[in-house]
Amino acid sequence: MRIDFWASTDVGKQRDHNEDNFLVDKNLNLFVVADGMGGHAAGEVASSLCVRRVREAVANNRDLIERFNEGASAARSEILRMLEHAVQAACSAIYQRAQKQPEKRGMGTTCTLLLLAGHRGFIAHVGDSRIYLLRQGQTHQLSEDHSLVNELVRRGKLKLEEIDSSPYKDYKNAVTRAVGVYESVEVDTLDFDVLPGDQFMLCSDGLHHYLDLDETKIGEILTKSGDVKEVTSAFVDLANEGGGHDNITSVVVRVQESEHDERSKEVTLKIDALKRMPIFRYLNYKELVRVMNITEVHDFDAEETIIEEGSPAQDMFIILEGKVRLHKDDSFITNLEPGDHFGEMAMVDSAPRSASASAAERARLLVMRRSDFYDIIRDESQLSVKLLWSFVQVLAQRLRKTTADLSGARLEASLPDFTDDVLFDDN
């Protein structure tokens, strides 16, 4: 893929030195933002050491990236593990340096990185720096802040617009995870399709503090200039005009547009199909991407069987294209069309299928396996709460409908039959 990129950093209006660091490596397609913390210039040391060690660890695994670029057998999970190990290597290096220099004990840094390989993006993230994606005119935050304020917002204890007037205003920079404070750290990772026209913006909290209440500014700035150098400068100016309370760093990456790209159509189709499903109604874009990553696209010819009545339930299906016929004991039930789904109870119940499904015409389906769904439930606590809550709501709605249908049937059976006795009231 062809990309343009640029980075800008600034000390801001209220600090006397810059503890932010960044990395842009054209050969590796690697981009990193690190926001250091700690007294005695320790933050600057931590962030500098972080970007150098991360770059070194990724460069040492260049062969893995090249194999992935060439479409070889290297798995996405291998790239994610490599990036996690790169951040862990930086964490250990910073921690060890602090042990040797007592005045730097407790120093640490955020680390947010983006690696572009093949047609995919890979993220590793610790702390409260951020990465945004601008896609088809919409802005999506792809990282989750590891901060005290975000934890309070996520739990409903605080609203973003109330932060500056709350007792927590002095803790806006308090992070719950950092690279180097301890010898190891938990690293968030994510991989996703990269599409022509995508734009990414990595930044420290000195910038995104001024974007929190109006993320539309991100899209406006990213699209207002054809020169990527001007874009990063515009982000720095925005933060300084807002008060420049902290160091400011912005790294912008643009993926060049392509006239013909079927992947864009398919990715959009898959995301839209997931968004329409009730069980995924509460998921944000990043979470939808995680769910999409465990799906596969299967094509079925006309009249081909998809599931058979009585077979074990293991998969859920979403129709992307074509038409699917549901039938039971050779009796027609209904036709399903693009956007419809079936078999979702297989995600929570392995009971035999109660009906059969076959392609009424050539059809393309998105397929999710229960085992992969369970992996998400096990590994992603916040995502699992949303999914399970949605399942409870869906099941409750079905129970209410079934109860209402049964009550209606009982009422109808209890009414007298007047079909043969027509009554007239002369009055």
N, C-alpha and C positions, 0 to 999 in steps of 0.2 A: 504494500500500500504506500501511496505517496503522502507525505505529511509536511506541514509547516509548523514551526514552533518558535517560541521566544519566551524569555523570562525577565522579570524586573524585580528588584528588591529595594527597600528604602527604610531608613531608620525610623521614620515617622516623626511626629511633632513633639512627643513627650519623653522619648528615650534618648540617652546619650551614646548608645552603641547598638549595633545590630547583631542580635543573637540568632537570626534566621539564616539558613543556608539552603541552597537548592542545587540540583544537578540536572543537566540536560545532556544526554549522550546519544548523538545521532546514529552511531554505529550499532548500538544496542536497542535503540528506540526505548530508552529508559528515562523516566522523568521522576524527580524526587523533590519534595519539600520537607524541610525539617525545621522546627521552631524550638530552639534550645531554652533551657531554664536552669537557674542556679546562680549563686553569687560569685564574685571574684572572676567575672568573665567566663565562668564555667559553662554557661548555656551556649556560648559561641563555640567552645571546645567540643561540647557534646554533639551539637548539630553538625559541625564540620567533620568530626570523626564518624558520625552516622552515615552521611552521604558517601564518604570515601569507602567505608567498609561495605556498605550495600553495593556500591558500584563494583568493587573488587570481587565480591561473592558472586554477583550476577555474571561478570565477565569470565570468571572461572568456569561457569556453566554455559558458555557460549555455544558449545556443541549441542546441548539439549535444545536451546532456542532455535538453532539452525535446522535441526531435525524436524522440529515442529513447523518451522517456516516452509519446509519442503514437503510437508504433509506426511512425514514418516510416522512411526508408531508411537512417538512420544505423546503421552497423555496429558490432558489439561491439568490433571491432579499433580503430575510431576512438576510442572511449571509453578503451580501454587505452592507446593512444598519447598521448592527451591527458593522462592521469594520469602517464604516464612523463615527459612534457615538463614537467608541473607540478613533479615531484620534481627534475628536472634544473635547472629555473629556481631552485628553492630552493638546490640545490647550488652553482650558480654565484654566487648572491647571498651565501651564507655565505663561500665562498672569496674573493670579491672584498673583502668586509668584513675578512677576516683579513689580506689583503695590505696594506690601508690601516692596520691597527692591529697592529703587530709583536707586541705582548704576547698577541694572540689567534691567532697563527699555529698552524695545526694543529687548531683547534677544529672540531668536527663534531657530528653528531647522528644518531640513528636516525630513521626515518620509516616508520610503518605506518599506512596509510589505508584506509578502506572507504567506497565510494560506492554508494548504492542508487539504481537508476534502472530504470524499468519494473518487471519482475519479476526483475531480475538484480542481483547484487552484483559490484562491481569492486574489486579489491585492488591496491595498489602498495606495495612493501615494500623497505626497506633496513635492515640492522642486526639487532639481536637483541631488539627489541620484538616482540610477538606479537599474532596475532588467532586466537581460538578460535571455533568454531561448535558450538552445542548443538542437535542435530537428532534428534527422535524418541528422546530419552533418551540419546543417545550424543554424546560430546565429540570433536571433530576439530580438530587444529591445522592452520590453513590457511596459515601462513607457515613459512618455513624460516630458522632462525637463521643469520645470517652472523657466526659467532663461531669462535674457535680451539677452544673446548671442543666445540662441535657437530661441527666438522670431524674432531676426534679420535674422537668417538663414532661418527660416520658411517663412518669407516674401520676401526672395530673396535679402535682402540688404547686406548679408555677406555670405562668403563661409567658411567652417570649416578650410580649409588650410590657410585662410587669417587672422585668428583671432589674431595670435601673432604679426602680422605686421600692424594691424589696430588700429584706435584710441580707439577701445573698449577693447584692451588687458588688461587694468587695471580693467575691469569690468567682468572678466571671472567668478568670484564667486558671482556676483549679481543675486539674485533670485527674482522672481516676486510673489512667494507665499512661506510662511513659517508657521510652526506650532508655535503659541504662541506670535507672534508679535502683533496680534489683538486677540480679544476674540473668534473669530471663523474664519474658513478658508474653502475654497472650496477644496473638496477632490476628486481626480480621483479614480474611482473603475473599476475593470474588473474581470470577471470570465471566465474560459476556461477549456477544458478537459486536464487532466494530463495523459500522456501516459508512459508506461514502457520505460525506457531509457532516459527520459527527464532529463536535468540538468539545474539548475538555479544558477545564480550568482547575488547576491545583493551587491552593492558597493557604496561608497561615491565618490564624484567627484575627490578626491585625487588619485583615481585609474582610473576612466574612462576617465580622461583628457588624459591619455597615451594610450587609446584604440580608441579614436575617429577616427583617420585616418587609422586604420587597425584593424577592428573588428575580422578578422580571427585569431588574437592572442588569443581571448577568447576561441574559439573552440580548438585551439592547446593546450592551457594550461589545459583546462578541461578534455581533453582526453589523455594527455600524461602520467598520473600516475593513478594507481589503488588505491592509498591512498589519500583520500580526504583531509587529513591534509596537505599533500605536495602541493596540488593544491592551497589552500588559501595562503600558504607561497610563492608560486611561483608568485602569483598576487602581493603580497606586494613587493617582490624583483623587479618585473618589474617596479613598480612605483618608487621605490627608485633609481633604475638604470637610470630611465629617469630624475631624478632630485628631486623627493620627495618634490614637492612644497607645499604640504598640507598633513594633516592627511590622512591615508590610512586604509580603512576597506573593507574586503571581506568576504562574507558569501556564501558558496557553498552548494547546496542541490542536491543530486542525487536520482532519483527514480530507484529502482532496475529493471533490465530487466526481462521480462517474455517470455517464449518460445511461448506461444499461447495467443494472445490478439487481438480479432476481432475489438476492439475499435480503435486501431491504424490504421487499414486498413480503417475503415469507416471515421474517422476524416480526414485522408489524402485525401480520395476520395472527401469529401465535400469541403475541402479547395481548392483542385486542380480544382474542378468544378466551384467554385466561381471565381478563378483567371482567368479562360478562358473566362469569360463573359465580353464583352466590357464595361458594366456599372460599373464593379468593377476593371477596369484595373489599376487605379491609387492608389489603396489602399495598404497600407503596411500590414505586417502580423498581427499586433495587430488590425488593422481596419477590416481585413478579419475575425478575430475571433469574433469581435463585431457583424458583419453581420451574421456569422454562428450561433451565439447565438439566433437569432430571427427566425431561420429556424426549420422546423420539417421534419422528414423522414416519408413518407407514402408509403406503399406497395399496388400495384394494381394487381389483377389477370388478366389473359388474357381475353380480350374482355370487361373488366370493363370500364365504362365511367369515364373519369377524369373531363372533362368540356363539357358543352353542348352549342351549338350555340344558341345565344340569351339570355343566362343566364348572371346575373350581373358579372362583372369582379372584383375579389377581391384578387386573388392569382397569384403568378408567380411560374413556375415549372422548375426545372433543373433535367435532367435525369441522375441518378447515375448508374443504371443497367437496362437492358432490352430494349424494343423498344416501341415507341408510334406512333400511326397512327393518322394523321390529316385528317379530311374530312369535307365537306360542302354539305349540302343537299344530303347526301348519296353518294356524289362524292368524290373519293379518291384524296387527295392533295399530301401528301408525308409521308414518315416514318422518325421519328427522333430517334437517337441512343444516347448512353451514351456520355455525354458532351454537348449535344444540350439542348436548353432551349426554352420555349414558354410562352406566357402570360405576358411578362415583362411590357407591356403597362398598365396592371392593377395597377402598382405601381404609375402611375400618371393620370390615366383616368378610370372612372367607366362605360364607354360605354359598351353595351352588347357585349358578345363574338361574333366574326365574323365567327368562325368555331368551330367544335367539336373536341375533342381529346379522344382517348380510348387506352387502353393497347393492343398492337399487340401481346404481350406475357407478361408473368409475369414481372412487372417492379417495380423498387424502385426509388422514386422521392424525391427531396429536395423541400420543399414547403415554400414560404415566403408570409405572409399576408401583404396587403397594410397598415393596421392599425399599425403593428409593424414597418414597414418601415418608416412611418410617425413619429413614436416615435424617431427613430434614427435621422431623419432629424431635428426634433425639439430640441433634447437634445445634439447633437454632431455637433457643428458648423463647425469645420474643416473637419470632415467626410462628412457632408452634402454638402459642397462646391464641394468636389471631385465627389460625387455621382450625383449631379445636373449638373455639367459640363459634366460628361460622358453621361448623358441622352441627353443633348443638342447636343452633337456630334453624338450620335446614331440617333437621330431624323433628324439632318441635312443630314446625309448620306442617310437615307431612302428617304428624300425629294428629294435629288439630283438624286437618282436612279429612283424614281417615275417619276420625270420630264424628265429624259433621256428616260425612257421607253415610256412615252407619246409622246415625240418628235419623237422617232423612229417609233412609230405606225402611227403618222400623215404623216411622210415622206413616209412610205411604201404605205399608202392609196393614196397618191398623184401621185405615179409613174404609167406610162402607163403599161397595162398588155400585155406582148409580148408572153404569153404562146401559143397563137394560130397563131402568125405571126412571124415565124422564119426568120430573116434577114440574107442574105449572102452578103459578099463583095467579088466580083470576083477579085478585085485588091489586 
